[in-house]
């Protein structure tokens, strides 16, 4: 998922769905108010984050209680990112609201095909 290893986070939920097209949902509090600090910049282009992304790509109807994306106004991006080997592409859908305390609540939906 290319989360910045130096970023302090507070995990709020994680779900791995193994399948032919595996996926991961991960929700966490990022101890920053700057979305460009959340991910490794060489892998994730934070300049693409905006309020016009396809929120529906975050699997808003997932049957996971903590995955409450349908009730939250989010900014984010729908991205294709390279695998570590560089030979494949992964989907990375990211949404976040900016919190009043200077943090971000980050919703990540990562998937492979």
C-alpha positions in Angstrom: 0.0 0.0 0.0 3.1 2.2 0.1 2.3 3.9 3.4 5.1 6.2 4.5 7.1 4.0 7.1 8.0 7.2 9.1 4.4 8.2 9.5 2.8 7.6 12.9 -0.6 6.0 12.5 -3.4 4.6 14.7 -5.0 1.6 13.1 -8.8 1.6 13.2 -9.6 -1.5 11.0 -8.1 -4.0 8.6 -9.6 -6.6 6.4 -7.8 -8.8 3.9 -10.0 -10.6 1.3 -8.0 -13.4 -0.4 -9.4 -14.3 -3.8 -8.5 -14.4 -7.4 -8.6 -10.6 -7.1 -7.3 -10.1 -3.6 -8.1 -6.9 -1.7 -7.3 -5.0 1.5 -9.3 -2.4 3.4 -7.4 -0.4 5.9 -8.6 2.5 8.0 -6.3 4.5 10.2 -5.6 7.9 11.8 -2.6 9.5 10.2 -0.8 11.8 12.6 -0.5 14.6 10.0 -2.8 17.0 8.3 -0.8 16.8 5.0 -2.1 14.0 2.7 1.2 14.1 0.8 3.0 12.8 3.9 0.8 9.6 4.1 2.4 7.6 1.3 5.8 7.1 -0.2 6.0 9.8 -2.8 7.9 7.8 -5.4 5.0 5.3 -5.5 1.9 7.4 -4.9 1.3 10.8 -6.5 -0.5 12.8 -3.8 -1.0 15.7 -6.3 -3.9 13.6 -7.7 -5.9 13.9 -4.4 -9.0 16.0 -4.8 -12.7 16.1 -3.9 -13.8 14.8 -7.3 -12.5 11.2 -7.0 -14.8 8.2 -7.4 -15.8 7.5 -3.7 -17.8 4.5 -4.9 -14.4 2.7 -5.7 -13.8 2.5 -2.0 -16.4 -0.3 -1.9 -18.9 1.8 0.1 -21.3 -1.1 0.6 -18.7 -3.4 2.2 -20.2 -5.4 5.0 -17.6 -4.3 7.6 -18.9 -2.1 10.5 -15.9 0.2 10.8 -15.8 0.8 7.0 -18.2 3.8 7.2 -17.1 5.6 4.0 -20.7 6.2 2.8 -21.4 8.5 5.7 -18.2 10.6 5.4 -17.3 13.5 3.1 -13.9 12.6 1.6 -11.2 13.9 -0.6 -8.9 11.3 -2.3 -7.8 9.6 -5.4 -8.3 6.5 -7.5 -4.8 5.4 -8.5 -3.0 2.7 -10.3 0.4 2.0 -8.6 3.2 -0.3 -9.6 3.9 -3.5 -7.7 7.2 -3.7 -5.9 8.6 -5.7 -8.8 7.3 -3.1 -11.2 5.9 -5.8 -13.5 2.3 -5.5 -12.4 -0.2 -2.8 -11.5 -2.3 -2.5 -8.3 -5.3 -0.4 -7.6 -5.1 2.0 -4.7 -8.2 4.0 -3.8 -7.7 6.5 -1.0 -10.1 8.7 0.8 -9.7 10.9 3.8 -11.4 13.7 5.8 -9.2 16.3 7.6 -9.9 16.1 11.3 -10.2 19.2 13.6 -7.2 17.9 15.6 -4.7 18.1 12.7 -4.9 14.5 11.7 -6.4 12.6 8.8 -8.7 9.6 8.9 -7.5 7.5 6.0 -9.5 4.9 4.1 -7.4 2.7 1.8 -8.8 0.1 -0.6 -6.0 -1.8 -2.2 -6.6 -4.4 -4.8 -4.9 -6.5 -7.4 -6.0 -8.2 -10.6 
